[in-house]
Amino acid sequence: MLTVSDINVSFQKTKVLNGISLSVAAGETVGIIGPNGSGKTTFFNALSGFVHPSAGSLTLSGEDITGTSPDYRAKLGMGRVFQNFGIFKEMTLLENLLVALEARSSLVSCLLPWGGSGKENRAKATEYLEEIQLASRAHQKAGSLSGGQMRLLEIVRVLATGADLLLLDEPTAGVSPRMKEEVALFIAKVQQMGKTVLVIEHDITFIQKFCKRIVVLESGTVVLDDTPERVCADERLQEVYFGKRAAG
């Protein structure tokens, strides 16, 4: 589904991504980890079109998207959840999903309680809320949710846009330990739907719950790309986070 070939990104004279290459198959769930400053969020910005690489190429479902805009990539099926909560807090849960469902058509019709497509979208929105066990709060403002519930709403809203490739940037930020389990279970469910998921995380225990592959970044390069078991057993993981062990 996604091919990244020798991507380089620089800000002024500082190189943030340095020749990243990897391929992600349809239906894969891949964890992206690395210390602060390793280039994880910049990598997602390059994938989603918010920064353009100075070298290299990106291919999504066989199409070169290297120089395309974020909205064009969204139309091709790429969706993203950012580190900061991006839901419309003053809108209800239902309205948040209706906006997503009508993103490719009129934003006016999505808020009307009557009419053919409006009724259909309301039914779909309710189904999505049932998936995250929040249907009973459909008419409450999204800002009343807990951090974990907001994350679930964000993820399901991306699904409602029709995305097949989801980029989740630290989905456990601001989430309680109990709700982390709920988020992990739902991401696993998203994968079972046949979606492709890339997840940036600091909590390797969390991503091991649903990822069968982990990519480790350091200084804008891929230093490890393997199963969670092999990545955790590799001494290079400790070196990335804590530095090389002293001789002797």
LUMDOBA-527675 format. One record per atom (N, C-alpha, C, O): z negated, y negated, x negated. Coordinates in steps of 0.02 Angstrom, whole numbers, plus 50000, padded with zeros to 5 digits. Each point is the difference from the previous one (the first is absolute). Layout:
// residues N
ZYX ...
END
This chain:
// residues 248
500005006049959 500004994050041 500004993749957 500364995250015 499245004749932 499934994149958 500115001849927 499705004749974 500734991449993 500115001049928 499894993349964 500324995050017 499235005049935 499854994149959 500255001449930 499785004849968 500674991150008 500325001249935 499884994349951 500304994650007 499255006549945 499894995449944 499864992850022 500314995349976 499225004050072 499844993450027 499584995949951 499515002449973 500714991450017 499624995249959 499884993750040 500464997450033 498935000049964 499824993750033 499594995949952 499515002449971 500694991250020 499634995549956 499844993550038 500394997750041 499024999549945 499814993550024 499934995449940 499565000849959 500904994350038 500074995849940 500125004549940 500525003449998 499034996949954 500125004149941 499595006550001 500005003849951 499664997450104 499585005950005 500365005650038 500204999050057 499895006749910 500325005750033 499475003950037 499525002549970 500564998150096 499515003450043 500215007250014 499585004550000 501064996650011 500265006850008 500505001249943 500434995949987 499495009749980 500385001349939 500345006850003 499765005049973 500824995150062 500415006050000 499735005650044 500005005849980 499774992650080 499745005250046 500585003750032 500474997050027 499505009649970 500495004350032 499635005750036 499565003149971 500634998150090 499745005850037 500425001050063 500344995450023 499625010650003 500355001650062 499495002950050 499565003749981 500524994550082 499565002450052 500435003350054 500444996850028 499425009549985 500385003750050 499764998350070 499434998150010 501005002750039 499824998950070 499435004750018 500025006049986 499464991350046 499435004050021 499455000649949 499475002850015 500624994549925 499485000149949 499464994850014 500144994850031 499255006649947 499464995150000 499764999449929 499735004749972 500364989449998 499884998949929 499464994749991 500044994650029 499465007049931 499474995349983 500184996249937 500245002949951 499654990550049 500124995849942 499334997349977 499674996350037 500115005449903 499364997649975 500104996749931 500535000649969 498954996050009 500024996649936 499484994550000 499804997750053 499985000149888 499504994749996 500274993350025 500604999250009 498964996050002 500214993350019 500494997249948 499885000649940 500654996450084 500494997149953 500535004949976 500404998449957 499595007750070 500485005049977 500694999250032 500485003249979 499574992550072 500654998850031 500115003250068 500575000150024 498905002650006 500085003850063 500284995650057 500495001850031 499184992649981 500234995750055 500684996949985 500414999250045 499714999049893 500664997449981 500535005250012 500564998450020 499285007849967 500465005650014 500185000250074 500585000650018 498914998950025 500134999850073 500404993850019 500435000350044 499424994049924 500384993950014 500745000949982 500444997450035 499695006249911 500695001349979 500345004850050 500584999150016 499055005950006 500285004850049 500164996650066 500525001550031 499054993949991 500084997150066 500404993550000 500124997150052 500085000549888 500464994349997 499674993249992 500344994950005 499005004949983 499664993649992 500074997349929 499904994049989 500275010349963 500214997849934 500625004149982 500075005750022 500364991449938 500625003549981 499975001749925 499824995849959 500355010350024 499965002249930 500514996449957 500544998150022 499275000949915 500464997049951 500495005349973 500524998349972 499305008050037 500445005549979 499825006150041 499445000550027 501025004249978 499895006150037 500274999750070 500284994950021 499645010550016 500275000450068 499545003950046 499605004149978 500484994650088 499625003450051 500495002750052 500464996550021 499455009849999 500425003050050 499575002950056 499535003749987 500634994550075 499635002550058 500495003850045 500484997150025 499395009249985 500435004350042 500734999449980 500454999750043 499675000149892 500684999949974 500324993149994 500564999449975 499094995450047 500284993249998 499644995949946 499395000049996 501004996449964 499724995649949 499694993950034 500354996250034 499005003049958 499644994450032 499724995149950 499574995950017 500655004549921 499704996249945 499944992650015 499474997049987 501054999950039 499994992850010 499914997950072 500104994250017 499705010550026 499954998550072 499334996950018 499525000249961 500454996950099 499404996550023 499495004950031 500195005650017 499174992349990 499515004350031 500185002050072 499905005750019 500394989650019 500165001750070 500575005150003 500015004150046 500464995649907 500545004949999 499725006949984 500205005050030 499334995349923 499705006449983 499595002850059 499985006050011 499714989550027 499645002150060 500485003150050 499845005050033 500764992149974 500495002750047 500245006949978 500205004050041 499774997349894 500195006649975 499455005250007 500105005949987 499314991850035 499465004750012 499424999749952 499615004749996 500324989849966 499444999249955 499474995550033 500154994650023 499245007849979 499444996250028 499434999549951 499915004549958 499714990150046 499474998949951 499364997650033 500014995950046 499435006749929 499344997550017 499714996949937 499945003349949 499874990350055 499774996349942 499245000949989 499665002850043 500104994949899 499295000549985 499584996250051 499505002650025 500714991249990 499644996050049 500225002050070 500585001750012 498954998150035 500165001950068 500564995650028 499954993849997 500575009350029 500584996250023 500115000350075 500534998150024 498985004350013 500085000250072 499914993150030 499734995549967 500505003650095 499904993750036 499325000550036 499955002950054 499544994249915 499315001050024 499874996850067 499575002450037 500804992349981 499894996750064 500405003250056 499934998150058 500485006749925 500375003750051 499645006650014 499605002349959 500535000650098 499695006450016 500335005649960 500524999049970 499165006850030 500295005849966 500685001650030 500485001449964 499564998350102 500625001650034 500554995149980 500565002049986 499284991550011 500494995049982 500245000949928 500594998949985 498955003049970 500205001349931 500545005349997 500484999449962 499455005850077 500495005450000 500644998150037 500545002149980 499404994150073 500594997950036 500454995649957 500625000750002 499094994949958 500394995949954 500385004549951 500594998749986 499085006549989 500335004549953 500575003850034 500535000949971 499355001450090 500515003850036 500614995950016 500555002650006 499354990950003 500564995550018 500244995949940 500364995150009 499465007049930 500164996049941 500754999049991 500214995049971 500185009850053 500734999449991 500364997150060 500624999750003 498984998050046 500314997050059 499604993850018 499694996949957 500305001350106 499664993950023 499255000749995 499725004850025 499944990349943 499285000049996 499694997650065 499395000750010 501024996550034 499734997650063 499885005850048 499485000550032 501015003949972 499955005550049 499425004749985 499765003450045 500024996849892 499475004749982 499344998150031 499555004250004 500364989550018 499374997950028 500024999750076 499504998250032 501075003749998 500054999950073 499755006650029 500175005349975 499424994450077 499705006150027 500465003750049 499795004950030 500834992749978 500465003350047 500685001149966 500104998149942 500355005150093 500675001249972 500055006749965 499505002549975 501105000350024 500115006749974 499765001049930 499565004049987 500744992349964 499825001149931 499284998049987 499675003049958 500094991950078 499314997949992 499525005550019 499515001349964 500625002150092 499585005550022 500035005849950 499495003149984 501114998449993 500075005549952 499624998649935 499665004449973 500394989450003 499654998349939 499255000050008 499635001949954 500134996150105 499285000350013 499765007249999 499465001549975 500955003050052 499825007150000 499995002749928 499555003749981 500944994349979 500025002149930 499414997249961 499695003549961 500164990150051 499444996849966 499355003650016 499585001049956 500335001050106 499405003650020 499965006749966 499465002249980 501125001150012 500015006549965 499794999149927 499625004149973 500614990649995 499804998749931 499254998849995 499685002449954 500054993850093 499284998749999 499605006350012 499455000849973 500825003850067 499675006450010 499995004049935 499525003749988 501004995749972 500035003549935 499424998149955 499755004149962 500034989650043 499444997749957 499364999150041 499524996849977 500475006250082 499405000250043 499744993050017 499404998850001 501064996550012 499804993250017 500324997650066 500014994050014 500245010750026 500324998250063 499524996450047 500204995850039 499165006049957 499514997050044 499874992649984 499694996450039 500545001449902 499904993149979 500664996149998 500064994949967 500435007750070 500684997149998 500014992650015 500414996449971 499165001250073 500024993050022 499484995749965 499894994250020 499785008549929 499544996049960 500374996849942 500525002549979 499224992049996 500314996749943 499935004449937 499485003049989 501044997249973 500005004249940 499474997949950 499765004149961 500054989550040 499494997649954 499315002850013 499554999349959 500365004150098 499355003050016 499925006949969 499465003050004 501064999649965 499985006749971 499625000049933 499934994849968 499835011150013 499715000849934 500565000249948 500595000550019 499244999149917 500505000249947 500435006250003 500614999649992 499085006250019 500385006250003 500455000350060 500565002649994 499214995050062 500424999950060 500594995349992 500555001550023 499344992949942 500564995449986 500535003449957 500604999250011 499175004749940 500485003649957 500415005050042 500605000549992 499075003050052 500365004850042 500504996450044 500565002450009 499254991950018 500464996250042 500604997549959 500565000250024 499314997649914 500554997849957 500495005649986 500614999150003 499125006849982 500445005649983 500415002150060 500605001149995 499074999350064 500375002150059 500494994650022 500525001650030 499334992149956 500484994750016 500635000649958 500554998750024 499375003249912 500585001149958 500415005950027 500624999750000 499055005550023 500355005650031 500394997750061 500565002450012 499154993050026 500334997650061 500654996349986 500424999550044 499654997849896 500634996649982 500565004949985 500584998149993 499245008450003 500505005149985 500065001649926 500485003249980 499034994649980 500025001249928 499985007549984 499615003750030 500794998349922 499995006849974 499675000549932 499765005349980 500224988949984 499664999649935 499454994850006 500144994150013 499245008049977 499434995650006 499694998649931 499875004749962 500034989050023 499664997949939 499314997450020 499944994950032 499545008749948 499314998250018 499644997649938 499875003849954 499964989750045 499684996949942 499254999750011 499754995750036 499895008949932 499285000550004 499745000150072 499654995450021 500535009750018 499815000450070 499255000850012 499774999450057 499835002149890 499285000750010 499624993649982 499394999950003 500964994749977 499664993749985 499674997450063 500334999250051 499024999449945 499634997450057 499855005250053 499874998350058 500165008149923 499905005450048 499365003849983 499875001449942 499735000250109 499385003749989 500145007249978 500545002650014 498985000649952 500105007049979 500195004650058 500425004449992 499264994750066 500155004350058 500724999050023 500355004950015 499864988849988 500684998650024 500535002049948 500585001050017 499224999449920 500475002449949 500265006950019 500595001549991 498965002750034 500205006850021 500514999650056 500485003950001 499414991650047 500474999250056 500694997749975 500515002350023 499484992949929 500634997549973 500375005649963 500615000750006 499025003249955 500305005649963 500315005150048 500565002449989 499084999150064 500265004950049 500644997350034 500465003950013 499554989650000 500604997450034 500594999649952 500575001350021 499324997149916 500555000049952 500295007149994 500615000849995 498965004250004 500235006949999 500425001650062 500495003649996 499304993650060 500375001050063 500684996649997 500495002750025 499534991449944 500644996449991 500485004249959 500605000450016 499155002849932 500435004449960 500265005850041 500575002049992 499005000750052 500215005650042 500544997950050 500375004250025 499684989349988 500544997450043 500674999849963 500514998550030 499485003149905 500614999949960 500124993549964 500544999049971 498974996550030 500074993649967 499875000749925 499665004649978 500634990749984 499884999749928 499504994449987 500074994550026 499425007049933 499454995249991 499854999149926 499925004949963 500044988750016 499754998349933 499364996050010 499984995250039 499495006949926 499344997050010 499724997649933 499915003949954 499944989650042 499634997349942 499265000850015 499774998050054 499865004849899 499285000850010 499635000049933 500295001649948 499074996450055 499565000749943 499585006450006 499775002749950 500154999650111 499575005850014 500425006449997 500335001850049 499665001549894 500415005949992 499765005750045 500405004250021 498964996049994 499745005150045 500314999350069 500155004950034 499944988849987 500304998650065 500725002550004 500195003450047 500224994949903 500705001850004 500125007549989 500515002750020 499015000649949 500075007349992 499975003650067 500215005850005 499544990850047 499945003150065 500685001150033 500075004450044 500434991749936 500655000750034 500604999649952 500565001350022 499334997149915 500564999549952 500055006449958 499505002649976 501114999850017 500125005649955 500304997749934 500175004149957 499904989450036 500294997149939 499674993349987 499924996050046 499905002749891 499694993749980 500384997149941 500155003549951 500014990150054 500334996349945 499494995149972 499704996150037 500215004149897 499524995549967 500394994749962 500435001549958 499414992150056 500314994449965 499524997049950 499394999750012 500884998149932 499624996249951 500474995149967 500535001949974 499284991750026 500414994749968 500725000250025 500474998949961 499625002550103 500664999850029 500455005949985 500604999650010 499115005949966 500405005949986 499675006150033 499405000050014 500995005249998 499745006350027 499755004249941 500395001849956 498964999850045 499725004149946 499875007150022 499975004649959 499954996450107 499905006750027 500345000550068 500004995150039 500295010649976 500325001250064 499965007550012 500425003849976 499074998450063 499895007250007 499565001350062 499864995550039 499945010749968 499555001850054 499314996949988 499844998449943 499765000650110 499334997249990 499585004049951 499634997249960 500435009450043 499605004249956 500174998849927 499564999449958 501085000250027 500224999149931 499864992949976 499834998949941 500244996350103 499864993149981 499264999249983 499834996949950 499735005850092 499284999449989 499775003649937 499514998049969 500855007450013 499815003849941 500304997149935 499815002149946 500644993250060 500354997349942 499574994749966 499754995350032 500165005349902 499594995349963 500284992950002 499634995249992 501025004250020 500304993350002 499744995950059 500004993949997 499765009550056 499724996350056 499364996349979 499904994250017 499685009249945 499404996849974 500174994349952 499674994850000 500855006249960 500204994849953 500264993850036 499874994449978 500485006750077 500274994350038 499444995750027 500054993849998 499425009350027 499464996350033 499454997849951 499704994750009 500165009449940 499424998649958 500174999149926 499554998749960 501085001950021 500194999249930 499955006649963 499685004750024 500634995749918 499995006249961 499315001349972 499634995549980 500205010950020 499365001949973 499984999049924 500505001049965 498934997150012 499934998849928 500075006649963 499795005350025 500514994549915 500095006149960 499335003149983 499534996449984 500425010250020 499395003549983 499525000350057 499465002849993 
END
